[in-house]
């Protein structure tokens, strides 16, 4: 199958993705596939993806949220609640490689678009569905979004101050973990199809992605009962491994080894802590963290953020500043690797927007330069014509 658009040198050139997802996890996964060269056709209902209307930074229907998550796609409007819309989708499925959807479990089947129907239309289709809680169990039919998944999956319980209520992670980690899982699932399905010539029905969930983030803590939890809650910026199994105040900002220090610990003590001019029986081994430091952490912070408050980061890194002790978003965007390491990019010409004022770059680097292979997120339905006629719809059929659908 051959998709339109995108240089043939891109890794997923020739792969066509139909994206029927909304809001965050599915759209971001589709954008990552587009970065790799897939031709992503975003199919929206007449009202459009709901995230289009979260704000009006770039004009009505082009919120900053939508712009950030939907680059390098083409937008087609189809009403899947109508016979004509469903029929059109199946015609498109027959000439596509991947279909992503995150409708409520069972909704596609109710519309006559269940997995068996899609498979009949295209036996080689990779059909990936995202659900809140998985495809089995008592919570299957419930709705959820990022904050609910963080709470249900235990991540929120482990996040926040030690003496306060749990808080969600600042970034929508449930959504975007699911995005990465979707990409893995799709690439696995495409690879398997290379040898079997068979399509696949795949699924992942917000809840599953959150629990997948806990391998280091769940393994010992039933034995030790720890961690029983949040540790602020700290770590339940490592000390020191957290943020410390300096004279002018916060610095994170991560001592993974005993050598890191010994070097830190010398740099802080506290060599006596190395042989202190309360702190000799990491297990001792974990047990006595409430005594040790104030001693480290007292020493670090005597220096500056920049000074400590330079000195610790020079000595091979992992450390870094706690950066604001302004710091991140201005960081030469970030720009050198293309981790942030700029797009222009958005909205009525042709504003420039900073977007997240794709962090994957493939030696000898370029990824697609990002293109601005599409206006609702802006490619409907163009895409339908590519799929073989004639002018009258297109007019009837628009």
N, C-alpha and C positions, 0 to 999 in steps of 0.2 A: 504494500500500500504506500502511496506517495502523497505526502502532505505538501501543501503550497507554502511558500515563504521560507526564509532562513537559508543561509549558505549551506551547501552540501557537506562542508567540512565539520560542521557541528556534530557532537556525539549522537544526538537524537534526531538528526536531519531525516526527514521522511516519515517520522512518527506523528500521527495526528491524534490529539487528545480532545475529547469533548468534556468540558467541565460544567457540571450542573450543581456546583457547590456554592455556598453563600457564607458570608461573614469572614472567618479567619483561616481555620486550619486547611480546608480544601483549596481556597483561592491561593494561599501562599504556596502550597504544594504544587499547584498548577504553574505558578510563576517560576518556581525552581526548575520544573520540567521545561518550561519555555526557555530559560537561560541555557539549558543544555541543547536547545535546538528544536524541540518539539513545536509543532504548529498547534497552539492551544486556542480552541474556539470556546468562548465562555457563553453558554446558553442561559439566558435569563428570562424570567417571566415578564409580562408587560410592565410590572411595577419595578423591576430591576432588583438586584442584590440589595438587601436591606442596609448593608453597610455603606451604600452610596450616600445615605442621608444622615450620617452621624454628625456632620458639620457641613459648612458651606465654604470652606477655605478656598477651594478652587472652583466655586460655582455650584449651583444646585445640582445634586446628583453626582458630584465629584468630590466627596469628602476626602480629607487628608488620609483617613483610615483606608478608604478604598484605593486611593492612588498608591499608597505604600504597599498594598498587597496584591495588586492586579496588573503588574507591568507585562508588556510584551504579549498581549492577548488580543483577540478580535471578539467583539460582542455581537451576538445574534439574539434577537428576541423571538421566542416561541412560547405559546401558551399551551403547556402540557395538560391543561384541564380540558382541552378541546380535542376532538378526533383529528382535526387537521394538524394540530401541533404534535400530537403523539405520532401520527403517520410520518410527518416530516422528520421527527427525531429518529425513527427506525430506519428511514432511508439514509440518514447521516451515519447512524451506527454501522450500517453495512459497509461503509467506506472509511471507517476509522479504526484506530488501533486500541485506544484506551477510552474508557468512560469513568469519570469520577463523579460521585454524588454523595450528598450528606442529608438527604431527606429523612424524615422520621421513619424508623423501621416499619416496613410494610407499605409505605405510601406509594412507592413505585409499582408494587404489585397491584395495588388498588386501582392504579391508572392503566393497568394492562401492560406495564413495562417491567415486569419482574425479571429475575435472572434468566429464566428459561426462555422468555420471549426475546430478550436481548441476545442470548446465545443462538437462538434460531436465526435471528437477523444477521449475525456474524459469529460463526463458531470460533473464530480466532480472537475475539474481543477480550481484552483485559478489563474486567469490570471491578472497580475498587469502590467500596462503600465505607464511609466513616459514620460511626454511631457514637452516641454519648457514652454508653456503658457496655457495649458488646452485643453480640447477636443472640445470646442465650441468657437465661436467668430472669429473676423477678423484676429487675429494673429496666429490662430491654426497651419498653415502650415509653420511658420517661424522657422528657426534654432536659437538656443541660447546656451550659456553656462553660467557658474557661474557669471561672471562679468556683463553680459547683464541682467540676472535676478535680481541681486542686484540693478542695475540701474533702471530697469523697475518697481521693486516692492517698491521703495521708501527707502530701507535700505541705499543705497549709499548716498542719499540726506541727511540722518541724521548722516552720518559718516564723520569725518574729523575735521580740525580746524575751529573755528568759523569765521575766517577771510580768509579762503582759499577755494579752490575747493573741492567738494565732493571726497572722496576716498572710495575704496572698503574695506570691512573688510579683515584683513590679511589672515584669514583662509577662504576657499571656502564655506562660510556659506550657500549659496543657494543650492549647491550640497548636503551638508551633512544634512541640514534640510530636504531636499527631501528624503535622505536615511532613516532618522528616520520615516518619514511619510510612506514610502514604507513598512517598518517593521511593523508599526501599522496596515496598510491596510491588509497585508498578514496575520498577526495573527488574525485580526478580521474575515477575510474570512475563515480561518481554524476553528475558533471557531464556526462561523455560520454553517459551513458544518457539525459540530458534531451533530447538532440538525435537520438540514434540509436535509442532504445528498446531497446538491446541491453545485455546484461550483459557481464561481462568476467572473465577469469581473470588475476589479477595476482600478482606475487611480488616479494619483496625478501629480503635476507639480512644476517646479522650481519657477514660478511666484506665485503660490498659497502658497507655503511654505514661501516665503518672506513676503507676506502680512499677513500671520498667525503670524509673529513675531511682529506685530504692535498693539495688542489689547489695550495696555496702552496709546498709543498716538492717535489712530484714534478716540477713543470714544469722545474725546473733541475737536478734531481738527476743525470741521466745526463751533463749537461755538466760540472758542477762536482764531483760526488761528495759534495756536502754537502746536508743534514746527514748525517754518518756515524754519529751516535749522539745521545745525550741531552745537553741543555744545562741540566739542573736547572730552575730557574724562568726561565731565560733564553730567548732567541730566536735561531735560527740566522742570521737575516737583519737583525736590528735590535739596536742597542746605543746607549744603555742601555734595556733592556726586560726587567725582572726584579724580584725581591724583594731589598730591602736591609735589613740590620739597622739599627735605631735604638737609642736608649738603653733602650727598653722594649718593643720588638716589631718586627714586620716590616711594611714598606711596599713596595708594588709601584709602580714608576715605568715609564711607557711613553712613550718619545720617538719619535713617528711622523714628526716633521718636524724640519728643522734649527732652526726657531724654537723648538720645544720644547727642543731641546738647549741652545741659547744661554740661554734663560730658566733652565733648570735650573742651569747653571754659575753664573749670577749669584746665584741664590737660595742656592746652596751656598757662596757667597763664594769661588769658584774661577774667576773670569772668564778667567784666563790659559789655561785649558783650551780655550777657544773657538778660539784661534788656534794651539794646539799642533799641529804638522804630523801628529802621530800620530792626532789625533782630529777633524780639520777636517770630514770628510765621514762619513756613516754607514758607507760601505764601509771607511774608515780605522779607524773605531771597532770594526767587526766584526773586522778583522784584528788589532787591538791590544786586544781586550777584556780579556785577562789583565793588562794594565797599567792599564787605565782603571777597571775595576770596583772594585779595592781603594781607589782614590782617592775614588770616589764614596761607598763605604761608610764610609771613614774620616770623611768630612765628615758623613754622616747619623747616625753614632753619637753626635754631639754634641747631637742634638736628640731629641725624643720622637716617638712614632708619631703622636699626635694633632696635635702642632704641625706636623710636616712635611706631613701630609695637608692641613691647613688652608692652609698657606702655598703649597704647590704648586698646589692647586686654585685659590686666589685669583689666582695668576699664569697660569692657563691651561695648566699642565703636568699631563697626566693622571696621577693617583696615587690610591691607596686603600690601606686597611689589609688585612692578611691576617686575615680573620675566622674565629673558631671557629664551630661550629654554634650555640652560645649567643648569640654576637654576631649571627648572621644572624637568628635568631628574634626577637631584641629590637630589631632595626634598624627605626626608624620608617618608613624608605623601603620596606622589605619589607612591613610591615603596611599601610601606606597604599595600596599597590597590590594587596593581597590575594594576595600571592605565597605566604603561608602561611595556613592556615585551621585551625579547631579543630572537632573532632567529639566529642560526648559519648555516654555510655551504652554504652560498649564493654566487654565482658568482665564477669565476675562482680562486679567492684567498680564497674561503671558508670564506668570511667575516661575521662578526657578525653585525646584524642590530637591532637597537632599534625600536620597533613598538608600536603603541597604543594598550593598553589592552581594554577589554570590561568592561565598568564601571558598568554593571548590577551585583548585588549581590542577589542571591536567597538562602535564608536560607536552609541549608541541601541539596543543589544541586550544583554540580560543573559544570562549563562551560568547553567547549573543550579547551585543550591546543592548542594554535595556531600552525599551520603548515605553512611552507614556501609557497609563491605563486607558482603556477605551471608554468613550461615551456610550451610554445605553443604546444598543441596537445599531451602532454606527457602521457595522460591517454586515448587517443582515443580508442585503441584496447581493453583495460581493461574495459572501461565503456560500449562500444557497446556490448561486450560479455555478460555483466550483463543484458543488455536489450534484450537479446535473438538473437542477430545477429550471424550468423555462420561465419566461417573463410573466406569463399568466399565473403560474403557480406561485411565483414570488409575490406578485401583487396581491394574491388571495391571502397570503400569510402575513404580509406587512400591515 
